[in-house]
Amino acid sequence: MKKLLSYVSVILALAVIMTGCSKNSPKAVATTFLNGYYHLDYEGAKKVSTEETKNTLNMMQQLSATFFPDSMKKAAKDIKINIKDVKEEGDKATVTYNTSTVPTDQSLHLVKEKGKWLVQWTKQDQMNGQGSGADSTGAEQEPAMNDSATGPTEPPTNNPDTAAK
C-alpha cells in the first residue's frame, strides 16, 4: 500500500510540474508566434493564431515566397526575440517584446479561445501600420503589414509610443 501511495504521489508531483511548464501560457504562445513570424516560418506561427491572424499570415506567406530573396530569408533566421513583459487580464493578454533588429518595445495581443491562448492580430492592427521598424537585414522600412514587399515587418502593436508616424 505504501508503494502504491508513493507512486501516486510521484505521478501527482509530475503532473503539477508539467502544468507549471505549460506551452499554453501567453509567453510560450507569443514566443512560438514571434519566432515563426520573424523567421518566416508562417506555418509555425499559424499553429498559435486566431482564424483572422491565420488569414493575415497566409497573405504574408504568399508575399514572402514571391518577393523575399533567399538572402533575406537566411538573415531572418538570425533575428532574436526578447519577451520583456506579459500582462494577463482574464481572457486577454498583452506581451511586450523587442527584437534584435528593432530594439523598441512592441506589443502583441493574445486571446483565450476554448481554453487555449492564441495570437490575435486584427485587420485594425494591420491598417494602423503599427510596429514599423527595420527588416531582417536591419534596413529601415515602411509600416508593418502594408501591401509592399519590402521584407519581414514588425507585427502590429497598440503601443502609441512605437506606432508609425
N, C-alpha and C positions, 0 to 999 in steps of 0.2 A: 504494500500500500504506500509506504514511504517513497519507493522508487517511482511509482505512478505519479504521486504528488510532485516529486522533483521534476519529472518530465513535463508535467503540465505547467509548472512554474517557469521552466526554461522556455517553453513554447509561448507563454504569455509575455515574457520579457522580450523575446524576439519580435513578437507582434507589435509591442509598444515601440521598440527601437525602429522597426521598419516603417511604422506610421509616422514617426518623427522625421524620417528622411524622405518624405513623400515627394514624388515627382509631380504632384498635383498642387503645389504651392505657387502663389503668384511669382515668386522669384525664379523657381525652376522653369515655369512655363515661359516667363519673359526671357530667360537665358536661352531656352530652346528656340524661341521665335527669333530673337535678335541675331543669334548665331546663324540660323538658317537664312534670314533675310540678308544680312551683311555678307555672308559667304556665298550668296547666290544659290543656296540650297532651298529653293522655294517649296519643294515637296516636304522637307522637314519642318519649315515654318507653318505650312498649312495644317500639320497634324495638331497644332495647338491654337487654331484660329477659328473665329466665328465664320458662318457662311459668307457674310459680306466681306470679311477680310480675305477669305479664300478667293473670292472673285477678283479682288484687287491684286492679290498675289499671282493669280493666273495671268492677268494682264502684264504684270511686271516680268513674269517668266517668259512670256512671248517676246516682249521687248528685248530682254537680255539675250535671248537666243539669237535674235536677229541683229541687234545693234552693238552689243558689247564685244570688243575684240578679246582674243584669248589672253592678252597681257593684262587686261582689266580684270578678267575672271580670276587669273592667277593672283593678282595683287589683292583682290577681295578676300582671299583666304587668310591673309595676314592681319586683317582687322581684328582688334581686341575689343571686347565689350566689358565695361565696368559697371556693375549694378551698384548704385550708391544708396538707394533707399526704397523701401516698399511700404505703402500705406494701404491698409485694408479697411474698407467701410462697408460692412455687410456683404452683399454680392458684387461689389465693385472694388477694384484695386488700381492703384497708380504706382508704376515703377519708374523711378528716376535713375537715369543711366547716362553714361557718355561713352565715346569710342576713342580708339587710338587716332582716328583721323579727324574727329571733331570733339574737342575736349569740353565744349559747353554742355550743360545739363540738358537732357531731353526727357520727355515723359512718354510712357506707353501705358495705355489703358487696358484693363482686363475686366471681364465679367464672369460670373459663375453661372454656368448653364448645366442643368441636370447634375449638379454636384461637381462639375469639372471647371477649372479655371481656363479661360480662353482669351486670346488677344482680340480686342475689339478695335479695329482700325476702320473708321467710318468714312463715307464719302465726304462728310463735312470736314474731317481732318485733312483729307486729300485736297479739297477745294481751298482750304485756308492756307495751303502751301507752307504748313508749319514744319519745322525741323530742317530748315535749309542748312547747308554746310558744304563739306568737301566730299568728293567722291573717294573711292578706294585708293586712288593714287595720290590723294591729298590736294588735288586741284579744286579750287572754288567752283561752285556750280549753281544752277538755278534752284528755286524752292523745290521741296520734296513732292514727288508723285505728280509732276506735271506730265504733259504729253511728249516732252522732249526725250531724247535717248542719250543723255549725257553721261549716264553711268549710275551706279547704285546711289540712291539718295537716302537721307535720314528718314526713318518712319516719322509720321507726324507727331507733334506734341501739342498739348494745350497749354504749354508754359509761355506766357506772354513775353517773358524775358528773352526767349530764344526764337520767337516767331519771326518769319521772314518779313523784311521791311519793304 
